[in-house]
Amino acid sequence: MSHSLPSLRHKLARLLLVAAVPLALILLFLWAGGWLAPQRLSADKLINVLEQSGGKHPGYRRNHAKGVCVVGNFISSGNASGLSHAALFAQGINTPVTGRFAIAGGNPDAADYAVPVRSMALLFQLADGEQWRTGMNAIPFFPVSTVQGFYDQQIASRPDPATGKPSPTAMQDLLHKHPEIAPFLSWAKQYVPSSSWGSDRFNSLNAFFFVDKGNNKHLVRWSMVPHTPRQPITAAERKDKNFLQADLQQRLESAPLEWDLIITLASAGDPEDDASKAWPADRQTINAGTLRIERAVPQQQGACNDINYDPLILPDGITGSSDPLLNGRSAAYAKSYNLRTREQSEQSGHAL
């Protein structure tokens, strides 16, 4: 009897341990969805507020819904290989790229000229099976520094039904709660969009670390700087709802479009965790190589349609920083991806 009691206790302990694993997974799932902490800003809440801003459009991304797939490659100059041991930065390496150009907002039928914020998302498929995914925007810095700020911005920016414009009171409240948004509002007020995705400069906005062969970390941001000269949007283009896609197709029929991947290195005091602050223009830069886009495909038929451009899917040699927006973007992208792929599957089933 004295031997059976410890044995029974041991078995009970093992059973409790086994039961604890699925329980922990269930609790983690509920926490991620915001069920255990209703006041926590979850991915569900971010997706809901985006749907309130752009409307519900099943089968589409909840933000940057209108876009086009592109295909090309990245040819490394070798200049960044001393900063990062990621395989694609070795000199002369040619890496296939599947990308997407888009405009901000959740409405896939929005007019191109009505949305000043544009994006470039890229998936670099490394030879060893690793991937680097990055989502960049044609703005100099992010409007706010936190996920809560982004949520509050969406709420404040919703049009008032009576006027069709955001409430001045709501915008003043937003400025009071998140004063870092003031420079972005000033920039947006005077900004004149370009006439082409092909001439836009796209910036990572968030900071990351490049890790070299000695395991030393280098704080960086990056930009895709176009070879195509920038031209401001014309009066005719302001009347064409789909001028960006038409321009892209026309340009690619003549020749590929190219951008240089410019890496900017931080100096002491440059913020790692605040994408709303631009680093000074005199920071050291390195040209890591050339992105070459060769063709475009409608997103419904293109490979980019099934890609979640999560900015934290990184190859060995690149790691995320402490910027809180990175985890927020990653969680919201995953939620959006799961929703739209399920909706696309349901739509396909109904079509059959």
N, C-alpha and C positions, 0 to 999 in steps of 0.2 A: 504493500500500500504506500509506503514511504517513497518507493521508486516511481509509482504510477502518477503521483501528484505533480512532481516536476515535469514529467513527460506530458501530462495534460496541459500544464501551463505553457510549455514550449509550443505545443500544437496550437493552442489558442492565440499565442503571440504571432505565430506564423500566419494564421488565418486573418488576424487583424491587419497585419502588414500587407497581405495580398489585397484585402478589401480597401485598404487606404489608398492604393494606387489609382483605381478608377474613381474613387471619391475625390481625390485631389484633382484629377483631370476634369471631372464634372464641375468642381468649384472654380477651377481656372477658366473653364468655358463660360460659366455664369458671370465671373468677374469681368472677363473680356467684353461680354455683351452689356455690361452695366447693370445686371440684375441684382447683384449683391450690394451695389453702391449707386443708387439712382442719381445721385448728384455728381458722380464722376463723369468726366467728359469722355465717353466711349466712342468707338468707331461707329456704332449705330447712330449716336446722336450727330456725329459729323455727317454721315450719309443722309440722315433725315433733313438736316438744315440745308444741305446742298440740293436735295430734291425740292424743298420749299422755295429755293431761289431759282432753280432752272426748270422746275416741273418734273413730273415722272415720265420717263421715256424708257420703257422696258427694253432690255437688250443692249443698252448703251452705257458707257461710262457715266458715273455721276458727276464728274467734272471733266472738262476738256472732251466733251462728247462728240464734237464735230471735228473730224480729222481725216487723214489719208495715210496709208502705209507707204513706206519707202524702203528700198533695198540698195545696199552698197557695200563698201568695205573701208577699213581703216588701215593706212600704211604708216607704220611707226618710223619716226626719225631716229630713234635710239636716244634722244636727248633726255628723256625722263627715266631711263633705265637706272640712273644713279640714285633716283629718289624712290623708286618703287621696283620691287622684283617681280611685279605682275608680268606674266609671259608676253602679253600683247605689246609691252613697251620695249622689247628687245629690238635692236636695229633691223629694219627691213621686214619685220613680221607683218604679214597681210592678214587681217582679221575680218571675217564676214560680219556684216551689220544688218540687223532688221530694225527699222525705225518707224517713227510716226510723227507727222506734223499735225498740230491741232490748234484750236482757239479755246480760250478759257470759257467755262460755263457748262451747264448741264443740258443745254438745248441743242440737239443735233441739227436743227433747222435754222439756227441763228444765222444772221447775215455776217459775212466775214468782216465787213467794215464797221460793224457795231461793237466789236470786241477788240479792245486795244492789246490785251495780253495774249501772246502766242507761245506755243511750246514746241520743243523738240525732245522726243523720247527715243532712246537708243538701247539696243541689246547687242553687245559685242560677244560673239560666240568664239571662245578661245579653243585652241586645238586640243587642249587636254580635257575638255568637257566643262571647264568652268565658264561662268558668264559674268559679265559686268553690265548692269542695267542702270541707266541714269535718266532722270527726267529734268530737263532744263527749261528755263523760261526767258523770253526776250524782254526782261525788265532788269534794272541794275541792282535791285535788292528786294527782299520780300517785304510786303506791307507791315507785317507784325512779327514779333519775336517768339510767340508761344502758340500752342494749339488753341488755348482758350481765346487768344486774340483773334485767331482765324475764325473761330466759331462766332464770336461777337461781331466780327466784321460782316459775316454772312447775314446775321440777324439785322444789323443796322443798314445794310445795303439793299434790303428788300424794298421794292417800290411800294409807296403808299397807294392804295386803290383809288384814292380821291385825286391824286396828282400824277400818278405814273412814275414818280421820282422818289428816291429815298427821303425819309423825313429829316429835315434839318436838325430837329431836336435829337433824333437817334444818332445822327452823325456827330453831333457835339458831345453826346454821352460817350460815344466810341472814342473820340479824341481824348476825353478826360480819363477814361479807363486805360487807354493804350496810346499814350502820347507819341510813341515811336512811329505811329502811322503817318504823322504829319508830313515828313519828307516824301513819302510815296504819293500822298494826295497832291502835293505840289508838283511832283514829277508828272503824274497822270494828267494834270490840268493843262500842262503846256506841251505834252508829248504828241508828236505827229507820227502815226504809224507808217511803215514802209509799204511799198507796192508789191512786196514779194517775201515769202518765207525764205527764198534763196538768198536774200540780202540781209536777213536778220542775224543779230548776234544773240546766241543763247547761253545763259549763265547757270551754273549749278546752284548758286545762291547759298546753299548750305555748305559748311566746311566738312572736310574729310581728312583722314591721315593717309599719306603714302608711306609705306614701310619698305625700307631698303634691305639689301642682303645682310647687313649687319644688325637688322632688327631695330634700326633707328627710325623714329617717326617724324614725319614732316607734315605740318598743318598746311593744307592747300584748299583752294577752290579752283574751278576750271570753267572755261568758256569755249564755245565753238564760234570762231571768228570767221565770217564769210569772205570768200574771194570775190564774190559779186558786189559791185558798188551799190550803195544804198540810194534808193530813190523814194521820195515821199509819195504817199498815196495820191492818186489823181482824182479829179472830179468824176470821170467815167467809172473808175473802180469803186467809188463810193455808192454807185447805183447798181453794181453787180453783186448779187448776194453771194456768189461763189467765185469771186475773182482770184482768190489765193490758189485754189485748186486748178483753175484754168491756166493761171500763170505758171504754176509748177509744171504741169504737163507740157506746156509750150516750150519752156526752157529745157526740159529734159529730152525733148525730141531733137534739140539741136546739139546738146552736149551735157555731160555730167555736171553736177553742182558740187562745189568743194568748200570745205571749212578747215581751218587749222585748229587743232586742239591745244589751247593755250592754258598752261598750268600756272597759277599764281601762288607764290609761296608767302606765307604769313611772316610778319615780323613781330617782335615782342610787343605785347599789348593789343594785337589784333584779336577780336573776339572769335572764339571757337563756337560759341553757343548762341549767337545772335545774328540770324540771317537778315535782319532789318537794317544792319549797319554795313555799308560798303567799306572794304579795305581801301586805304589810300592808293592812288593811281601809280605811285612810284615804287610799288612792290616788285620784287624780282619775278620775271615770267620766263617760262620755258615752252618752246614749241615742241610738243610731243609727237606730232605727226599730222597727217591729212585725212580727213573724212571725205569720202567720195560717194555721192549719192547718184545712182545711175538710172533708176526707174521708180515710178510711183504706181500704186495699185489701190483701187477703192477699198476702204477699210473692211467692208463686209466680206470681201473676197481675199483680203490680204492676210499675211501671216501675223501682222501686228495685232489683229483683232483678238487673238487668243493669248496675248502677252500681258502680264501684269508688270508694269515698269516700276517695280518696287525699288526705291533708291538704296535699300540696304542689301540687295543681292549683289555682292561684291566678290571679286576674285582675290586669291591670296596675293597680298601686296597692297591692298587698299582696305581701310577700315572706316567705320563711321565715327563721327565726333560725338560730343555731348549735346549737340543741338537738339532741343526737344521736338522740333518740327520733324526730324527724321523718323522717329518712332511713330509720331502721329500720322505722317504720310503713309508709312508702311502699313499701319493698321487699317487706315481708311481705304487704301488701294486694295488690300486683300478683301475687305468687305464688299467693295464695289465689284471686284472681279467675280466673287462668288455669286453675287446677285445677278449680274448681267449674263454670266455663262449659264446659270440655271434658267434664266428667262429666254435666252437664245435656244436652249435645248427644248423648252416647252413650245416655243414658237415653231421650231422645226418639226416637232411632233404633231402639232396642229396642222401644219402644211401637208404632212403626209396623210 
